[in-house]
Amino acid sequence: MQMQTIQVPARNLTEEVQNWQLRFGVGLFAFALGGAVLVREVGVTSALRYALFIPIFLACHGIYSGLTGVCDRPAAQGCRLSEEGSEPVADRRELRAVRRRGGMIFTMTALTALLVTLTLLH
């Protein structure tokens, strides 16, 4: 009889940091939505409207990081974030998995932010 091992997805954020990221992302997304409505109502030029990409990008990043438990910047540096600070990820397999997931988070964040920005402001 073989024992099955349960694979836990690699994470580099503790639960408290995940919660903070998610709350930050949702709050910033609400701010960005309000800003999008405001710039459309006021009639701001389209070049200035696309400046809202930055808060939308940061909001999407916070939401994805909070939901997945992976933040791309510390993942690229090989670190894990906790309330006390950062610490290196020692296990090479876990480090490789965290870096791979961090790259996916960044890609998903950029694509989602671009689509949301184009949808709201175009």
Summary of the structure (lengths in Angstrom):
residues: 122
radius of gyration: 17.4
end to end distance: 59.3
largest distance: 68.8
contacts: 354
relative contact order: 0.20
helix: 71%
strand: 7%
